[in-house]
Amino acid sequence: MAQKKWSLDKSLPWILLIGGFIAMLASILLSIEVFNRLKNPHFVPICNLNPVLSCTSVADSTQSHVFAFPNYFIGIAGYAAVAFLGLAMMAGAKFARWFWQLIEVGLIFAIAFITWLQFETLYRIGALCIFCMIVWAMTIPIFVYVTLFNFRENNIKTSKKAKSVIEFAQRHHGDIILVWFLIIIALILKRFWYYWSTLV
């Protein structure tokens, strides 16, 4: 158990820094593509690869600005904060219990939001945004490992019955993330099989 604790302590700052930076960069690149298209209606974004992988279709949807401004603004600010948190932890910073609880609330919002966006892109918009999928891929492990950290540090109180579930998640964290990714990939393949099958 002590070895797992050491491993999580050492890994979490890197996960936050690298994952947050990549997600922030993806959000910035998406914003650049959208701004270039606003300046030039004939501009073709680099993330428009085919009818399925089309960030323009996603960016033009109502789901892309749920809070009356583009979603990537949330991504730029939110994931910059996540990356900075990782950097601060590397520098030896320690944070209060309430701070980690606040981070957990933010990540619960993030994971719920991207799950809703996954549903919308698959079954309402009918297209995928590469930069958005990069954000999805970074958010999932960040959420999983911060949550495990908060449970282990007792930043989140749990019942005795839930401890066995948490211990299972701590032992199989990699499997949980892998299954999560495989489910998303399977849904994408199934939803757009009409197109993928033409490429085979």
Backbone bond lengths (Angstrom), bond angles and torsions (degrees), N, CA, C in turn:
res aa  C-N    CA-C-N  psi(-1)  N-CA   C-N-CA  omega(-1)  CA-C   N-CA-C  phi
1 M - - - 1.479 - - 1.523 110.77 -
2 A 1.350 117.12 -39.51 1.463 120.18 -179.51 1.514 111.19 -63.18
3 Q 1.349 115.33 -35.22 1.465 118.65 -179.69 1.519 110.35 -66.62
4 K 1.343 117.41 -40.22 1.461 121.25 178.93 1.524 110.44 -64.05
5 K 1.338 115.88 -39.23 1.454 119.72 179.45 1.521 110.48 -63.04
6 W 1.345 116.44 -44.74 1.460 120.80 177.96 1.523 110.29 -60.69
7 S 1.331 117.48 -42.83 1.456 122.35 -177.70 1.526 110.99 -62.45
8 L 1.328 117.19 -43.88 1.456 120.50 -179.78 1.520 110.84 -67.49
9 D 1.320 116.52 -40.05 1.461 120.09 178.04 1.522 111.37 -59.76
10 K 1.325 115.89 -41.11 1.459 120.14 -177.92 1.527 112.48 -77.21
11 S 1.325 116.19 -32.92 1.466 120.24 -174.15 1.527 113.32 -83.49
12 L 1.331 117.18 -36.45 1.461 120.28 -172.79 1.527 113.50 -56.86
13 P 1.342 120.15 -46.21 1.471 118.35 179.00 1.531 112.72 -58.06
14 W 1.339 116.76 -39.12 1.457 120.34 178.70 1.527 111.71 -67.71
15 I 1.328 116.06 -39.89 1.467 120.29 178.17 1.526 110.23 -61.90
16 L 1.328 116.39 -43.25 1.465 120.79 -179.96 1.523 110.92 -67.37
17 L 1.331 116.63 -44.58 1.458 120.35 -177.66 1.529 111.89 -66.52
18 I 1.331 116.38 -52.18 1.460 120.33 -176.74 1.528 111.39 -70.79
19 G 1.328 116.36 -47.35 1.460 120.27 179.70 1.515 112.07 -62.91
20 G 1.340 116.08 -43.83 1.467 120.13 179.13 1.510 112.10 -64.76
21 F 1.339 116.20 -40.59 1.465 120.02 -179.59 1.527 111.32 -66.16
22 I 1.336 117.16 -44.54 1.466 120.35 -179.55 1.524 111.07 -63.86
23 A 1.344 116.73 -43.47 1.464 120.32 179.13 1.525 111.33 -65.56
24 M 1.327 116.36 -40.06 1.471 120.40 176.62 1.522 110.60 -62.98
25 L 1.338 116.67 -44.23 1.462 121.02 179.61 1.524 111.32 -62.30
26 A 1.334 117.05 -41.67 1.465 120.86 177.73 1.526 110.84 -61.90
27 S 1.331 116.63 -39.68 1.471 120.89 177.91 1.520 111.08 -65.75
28 I 1.333 116.84 -40.47 1.464 121.09 178.52 1.528 110.74 -64.80
29 L 1.332 116.52 -45.00 1.466 120.41 -179.47 1.521 111.16 -63.11
30 L 1.323 116.70 -38.80 1.464 119.93 177.19 1.516 110.40 -64.01
31 S 1.331 117.13 -41.97 1.468 120.46 179.33 1.529 111.11 -63.04
32 I 1.327 117.01 -38.17 1.460 120.88 178.62 1.529 110.60 -64.18
33 E 1.329 116.06 -43.43 1.464 120.14 179.34 1.525 111.07 -63.37
34 V 1.323 116.86 -40.76 1.468 120.72 179.50 1.523 110.52 -66.58
35 F 1.339 117.98 -44.02 1.461 121.47 179.42 1.527 111.47 -63.76
36 N 1.327 116.80 -40.34 1.466 119.65 177.55 1.522 111.38 -62.87
37 R 1.303 116.27 -36.75 1.462 119.98 178.92 1.527 111.00 -71.37
38 L 1.319 117.25 -33.61 1.464 119.87 176.77 1.527 111.15 -66.26
39 K 1.329 116.46 -35.35 1.460 121.19 178.72 1.521 111.86 -74.58
40 N 1.330 115.47 -32.56 1.464 120.55 -177.65 1.522 109.25 -136.77
41 P 1.329 118.42 103.68 1.471 121.71 -177.80 1.528 113.13 -58.53
42 H 1.321 117.03 -21.53 1.466 120.78 -178.88 1.529 112.50 -90.81
43 F 1.316 116.14 -0.95 1.459 120.30 -179.54 1.528 109.89 -68.56
44 V 1.317 116.06 133.90 1.467 121.29 178.70 1.530 108.61 -108.03
45 P 1.322 118.35 112.23 1.471 121.39 -179.17 1.520 112.05 -61.67
46 I 1.327 115.95 149.64 1.463 120.48 -179.37 1.525 111.53 -66.87
47 C 1.326 116.64 -18.32 1.463 120.06 -179.33 1.523 112.66 -90.07
48 N 1.331 117.33 5.12 1.457 121.34 172.83 1.528 108.40 -93.09
49 L 1.318 116.83 95.35 1.457 121.00 -175.68 1.521 113.32 -101.48
50 N 1.317 116.41 -32.38 1.465 121.52 -179.27 1.534 108.05 -165.13
51 P 1.324 118.15 -177.67 1.486 119.17 -178.59 1.526 114.16 -60.86
52 V 1.326 117.60 -25.94 1.465 120.97 -179.47 1.520 111.24 -88.75
53 L 1.336 116.69 -50.48 1.467 121.42 178.46 1.520 108.62 -87.22
54 S 1.323 114.87 84.69 1.467 121.24 -174.34 1.520 109.70 -139.20
55 C 1.333 116.18 100.98 1.462 119.07 -179.31 1.528 111.75 -70.32
56 T 1.344 116.85 -23.26 1.468 119.70 177.77 1.518 110.80 -62.79
57 S 1.338 116.33 -43.57 1.464 120.20 179.20 1.519 110.98 -60.39
58 V 1.321 116.25 -39.08 1.464 120.50 179.80 1.523 110.59 -73.08
59 A 1.345 116.94 -44.58 1.463 121.17 -177.43 1.530 112.22 -65.77
60 D 1.318 117.11 -27.73 1.465 120.81 -179.97 1.523 113.35 -83.94
61 S 1.315 117.01 -6.80 1.463 121.16 -177.23 1.525 111.36 -80.13
62 T 1.315 115.46 159.71 1.471 119.89 176.98 1.524 111.10 -68.00
63 Q 1.332 116.53 -25.72 1.463 120.73 -179.83 1.525 112.40 -68.49
64 S 1.337 117.54 -16.01 1.463 120.38 -176.88 1.524 112.78 -80.11
65 H 1.314 117.04 -9.48 1.475 120.36 177.35 1.525 109.09 -142.25
66 V 1.313 114.80 65.46 1.465 121.87 -175.69 1.520 112.09 -62.13
67 F 1.333 117.00 -37.20 1.462 121.63 -174.94 1.529 112.08 -101.57
68 A 1.322 116.15 30.08 1.463 123.35 177.14 1.523 113.00 74.28
69 F 1.319 117.52 7.43 1.465 121.75 172.14 1.528 106.66 -146.35
70 P 1.325 118.00 159.20 1.467 120.41 -175.37 1.516 113.19 -58.31
71 N 1.332 115.24 140.54 1.464 120.50 -179.52 1.516 113.05 -60.21
72 Y 1.350 116.17 -29.22 1.466 117.06 -176.28 1.526 112.51 -68.09
73 F 1.318 118.11 -17.70 1.464 119.67 173.23 1.531 109.87 -64.01
74 I 1.346 115.35 -40.42 1.464 119.95 176.61 1.524 109.73 -63.10
75 G 1.341 115.43 -42.07 1.455 120.26 -179.42 1.515 112.64 -62.88
76 I 1.322 116.22 -44.88 1.471 119.71 -178.74 1.522 110.83 -61.24
77 A 1.333 116.30 -48.99 1.464 120.17 -177.90 1.527 111.96 -70.76
78 G 1.323 116.14 -46.12 1.457 120.49 -175.44 1.519 113.41 -65.19
79 Y 1.328 116.30 -45.77 1.467 118.83 -176.79 1.519 112.07 -78.75
80 A 1.333 117.34 -23.38 1.466 119.41 170.97 1.522 109.35 -63.90
81 A 1.335 116.21 -39.64 1.467 120.53 177.70 1.528 110.95 -65.69
82 V 1.323 116.69 -39.26 1.462 120.45 178.47 1.529 110.51 -63.76
83 A 1.332 117.13 -45.23 1.461 121.12 179.11 1.529 110.96 -62.40
84 F 1.318 116.37 -40.98 1.464 120.18 179.04 1.525 110.73 -65.58
85 L 1.331 116.92 -36.29 1.461 120.55 177.42 1.525 110.54 -61.10
86 G 1.332 116.25 -44.18 1.451 120.22 177.42 1.514 112.06 -61.60
87 L 1.337 116.11 -41.82 1.466 120.85 179.52 1.527 110.51 -64.87
88 A 1.328 116.24 -40.29 1.466 120.49 179.21 1.527 111.05 -64.39
89 M 1.347 116.16 -38.75 1.466 119.39 178.60 1.527 110.71 -65.62
90 M 1.318 116.74 -37.19 1.473 120.25 177.14 1.529 111.12 -62.97
91 A 1.330 115.31 -32.19 1.464 119.86 -179.77 1.528 112.10 -80.91
92 G 1.340 115.80 -1.10 1.460 119.72 176.74 1.514 114.83 98.40
93 A 1.312 117.56 9.18 1.466 120.59 -179.33 1.523 111.03 -67.70
94 K 1.321 115.97 141.46 1.452 122.45 175.60 1.528 108.25 -118.25
95 F 1.325 115.94 143.04 1.456 119.67 -176.01 1.521 110.62 -123.80
96 A 1.316 114.28 149.07 1.462 121.16 -177.74 1.526 110.96 -69.49
97 R 1.323 114.41 161.78 1.469 120.64 -179.21 1.516 110.86 -58.45
98 W 1.322 118.35 -42.73 1.461 120.86 -178.26 1.525 111.70 -63.66
99 F 1.332 116.02 -30.81 1.457 119.76 179.44 1.530 110.36 -66.72
100 W 1.345 116.62 -44.80 1.454 120.25 178.13 1.520 111.73 -65.72
101 Q 1.314 116.22 -33.20 1.465 119.33 176.03 1.528 110.38 -65.74
102 L 1.327 115.83 -38.19 1.466 120.27 177.27 1.527 110.54 -65.56
103 I 1.341 116.62 -41.66 1.461 121.30 176.92 1.528 110.21 -60.63
104 E 1.328 115.86 -41.56 1.470 120.45 179.29 1.519 111.82 -62.13
105 V 1.326 116.14 -42.35 1.471 120.05 177.94 1.531 110.13 -61.22
106 G 1.335 116.12 -43.11 1.461 120.10 178.79 1.517 112.06 -62.48
107 L 1.331 116.84 -39.54 1.466 120.25 -179.54 1.523 112.10 -73.66
108 I 1.326 116.82 -32.50 1.471 119.45 174.09 1.523 109.26 -63.08
109 F 1.325 116.08 -42.26 1.471 119.52 175.54 1.516 110.36 -61.16
110 A 1.335 117.07 -44.38 1.465 121.44 -177.88 1.519 111.41 -62.22
111 I 1.333 117.45 -45.76 1.454 120.35 -177.44 1.520 111.05 -69.74
112 A 1.335 117.07 -35.65 1.465 120.33 176.74 1.521 110.15 -68.14
113 F 1.317 116.60 -39.64 1.460 121.48 -178.21 1.523 111.22 -66.42
114 I 1.343 117.03 -46.03 1.464 118.15 -178.71 1.532 111.18 -70.31
115 T 1.341 117.12 -29.64 1.468 119.48 176.72 1.517 110.06 -66.10
116 W 1.330 116.03 -41.33 1.465 120.12 176.15 1.531 110.59 -64.08
117 L 1.331 116.38 -41.68 1.463 120.01 179.11 1.528 111.37 -65.60
118 Q 1.331 117.09 -35.44 1.460 120.06 176.06 1.526 110.57 -60.37
119 F 1.323 116.10 -45.47 1.466 120.33 177.74 1.518 110.84 -61.57
120 E 1.317 116.73 -45.16 1.459 120.99 -177.78 1.527 111.95 -64.33
121 T 1.333 117.22 -43.73 1.467 119.64 -179.02 1.529 111.17 -67.25
122 L 1.332 116.16 -35.95 1.456 119.56 -179.05 1.528 112.88 -74.34
123 Y 1.331 116.76 -45.74 1.461 120.11 -167.68 1.523 115.10 -113.76
124 R 1.319 117.80 -5.94 1.461 120.01 177.42 1.537 110.95 -117.75
125 I 1.313 116.97 -52.56 1.463 121.08 -178.10 1.525 110.71 -78.98
126 G 1.310 116.75 -40.31 1.456 120.94 178.87 1.511 113.95 76.83
127 A 1.316 116.86 30.94 1.468 121.65 178.18 1.521 108.35 -155.72
128 L 1.344 114.89 162.48 1.456 120.58 -178.37 1.518 110.27 -122.20
129 C 1.321 115.59 143.33 1.455 122.19 176.66 1.530 107.86 -107.64
130 I 1.338 116.79 119.76 1.463 120.92 -177.18 1.524 111.22 -58.97
131 F 1.327 116.57 -45.46 1.467 119.81 -179.10 1.525 111.20 -63.37
132 C 1.334 116.04 -36.34 1.465 119.97 178.10 1.522 110.30 -65.68
133 M 1.327 117.13 -40.66 1.461 120.51 -179.87 1.522 111.57 -66.46
134 I 1.325 116.69 -31.72 1.468 119.80 174.52 1.528 109.88 -63.30
135 V 1.323 115.70 -41.81 1.474 120.41 177.46 1.526 109.86 -62.58
136 W 1.335 117.01 -43.01 1.469 120.02 177.38 1.521 110.05 -56.75
137 A 1.330 115.40 -47.95 1.469 120.87 -175.35 1.520 112.25 -63.33
138 M 1.321 118.20 -30.40 1.458 121.31 178.91 1.531 111.57 -82.92
139 T 1.314 117.11 -34.24 1.460 121.03 -176.22 1.518 112.14 -66.92
140 I 1.320 116.92 -39.42 1.466 120.73 -175.51 1.527 112.69 -60.56
141 P 1.345 119.88 -54.76 1.475 117.88 178.34 1.523 113.56 -65.51
142 I 1.339 117.56 -34.17 1.465 119.39 176.62 1.522 110.04 -59.83
143 F 1.326 116.16 -46.25 1.464 120.92 179.68 1.526 111.13 -62.37
144 V 1.329 117.18 -46.81 1.462 121.19 -177.05 1.522 110.93 -61.07
145 Y 1.334 117.61 -48.12 1.462 119.82 -173.37 1.527 112.89 -76.43
146 V 1.306 117.84 -33.36 1.466 119.04 174.89 1.524 109.86 -67.28
147 T 1.325 116.66 -39.76 1.462 120.38 178.71 1.531 110.90 -63.68
148 L 1.329 116.83 -44.91 1.462 119.94 177.46 1.525 111.35 -62.24
149 F 1.326 115.70 -39.63 1.470 120.31 177.52 1.525 110.50 -61.90
150 N 1.321 116.67 -44.46 1.464 120.41 -178.48 1.522 111.82 -65.95
151 F 1.333 117.29 -37.68 1.458 120.06 176.17 1.526 110.65 -65.72
152 R 1.329 116.40 -43.49 1.455 120.67 -177.18 1.521 112.02 -66.55
153 E 1.336 116.25 -36.24 1.464 120.85 -179.02 1.525 112.64 -87.66
154 N 1.332 116.38 4.51 1.473 122.47 -179.02 1.524 112.57 61.42
155 N 1.320 115.82 27.54 1.471 119.61 172.57 1.522 110.17 -73.00
156 I 1.332 115.23 -22.81 1.460 121.81 175.19 1.521 107.12 -121.44
157 K 1.315 116.99 120.53 1.464 120.64 -179.62 1.530 109.73 -75.97
158 T 1.320 115.48 140.63 1.460 121.14 179.39 1.521 110.00 -133.78
159 S 1.318 114.83 158.47 1.464 119.95 176.33 1.521 109.54 -80.41
160 K 1.327 116.09 165.57 1.461 120.63 179.24 1.526 110.81 -63.46
161 K 1.335 116.74 -34.36 1.460 120.84 -179.58 1.532 111.01 -65.57
162 A 1.333 116.11 -33.33 1.460 119.83 -177.16 1.521 112.86 -78.42
163 K 1.325 116.68 -16.71 1.463 119.80 -175.93 1.531 112.31 -63.23
164 S 1.327 116.74 -35.13 1.462 119.53 179.24 1.531 110.92 -66.05
165 V 1.328 115.98 -36.33 1.466 120.70 177.46 1.527 110.17 -66.96
166 I 1.333 115.67 -41.42 1.467 120.80 179.42 1.525 110.79 -65.77
167 E 1.334 116.10 -41.57 1.463 119.67 178.24 1.530 110.97 -63.22
168 F 1.328 116.36 -37.96 1.467 120.51 176.72 1.531 110.07 -63.06
169 A 1.348 116.05 -44.46 1.465 120.41 179.71 1.520 111.38 -63.89
170 Q 1.333 117.21 -35.80 1.460 120.80 178.63 1.531 111.57 -66.85
171 R 1.341 115.70 -35.73 1.469 119.43 -179.96 1.529 111.79 -76.97
172 H 1.329 116.34 -30.60 1.467 120.54 -173.02 1.530 112.46 -119.61
173 H 1.320 116.71 32.42 1.466 120.29 -177.07 1.526 112.39 -58.51
174 G 1.333 116.85 -40.33 1.460 120.27 178.96 1.517 112.01 -65.34
175 D 1.334 116.30 -39.38 1.463 120.72 178.72 1.527 111.00 -65.59
176 I 1.325 115.73 -39.17 1.466 120.16 179.95 1.527 110.31 -61.98
177 I 1.318 116.54 -45.90 1.463 120.62 179.76 1.522 110.52 -65.20
178 L 1.334 117.04 -42.04 1.463 120.99 179.55 1.526 111.21 -61.21
179 V 1.330 117.28 -46.74 1.469 121.18 179.17 1.523 110.29 -62.57
180 W 1.316 116.52 -41.03 1.470 121.52 178.35 1.530 109.85 -57.68
181 F 1.340 116.28 -48.32 1.461 120.62 178.69 1.527 111.40 -63.12
182 L 1.322 117.00 -42.24 1.465 120.36 -178.17 1.521 111.70 -64.00
183 I 1.326 116.83 -36.62 1.466 120.19 177.14 1.523 110.38 -62.99
184 I 1.326 117.19 -45.28 1.461 121.18 179.41 1.524 110.54 -62.77
185 I 1.347 116.11 -44.74 1.468 120.00 179.43 1.522 110.81 -62.19
186 A 1.336 117.02 -41.70 1.465 120.98 179.59 1.529 110.99 -63.07
187 L 1.327 116.70 -41.37 1.463 120.29 178.43 1.527 111.17 -64.40
188 I 1.334 116.46 -39.94 1.466 120.81 178.58 1.528 110.21 -64.91
189 L 1.330 116.73 -45.41 1.469 120.47 179.32 1.520 111.59 -61.50
190 K 1.317 116.06 -43.76 1.465 120.19 -179.11 1.523 111.35 -66.67
191 R 1.331 116.47 -44.68 1.464 119.90 -176.20 1.524 112.00 -64.50
192 F 1.326 116.95 -38.88 1.461 120.48 -175.30 1.526 112.91 -111.39
193 W 1.339 116.02 25.19 1.450 119.01 -178.47 1.534 111.89 -61.78
194 Y 1.334 115.80 -29.94 1.466 119.68 178.72 1.524 110.87 -57.24
195 Y 1.357 116.51 -30.19 1.468 119.82 178.51 1.519 111.32 -91.50
196 W 1.358 116.96 -46.14 1.462 119.13 -178.37 1.520 111.41 -58.24
197 S 1.338 117.06 -35.89 1.463 120.38 -176.74 1.527 111.80 -64.91
198 T 1.325 116.70 -24.78 1.473 119.57 178.88 1.524 111.76 -75.73
199 L 1.318 116.82 -15.61 1.469 121.00 -178.32 1.525 112.14 -91.62
200 V 1.334 115.12 -13.46 1.465 119.25 -177.48 1.535 110.13 -79.55
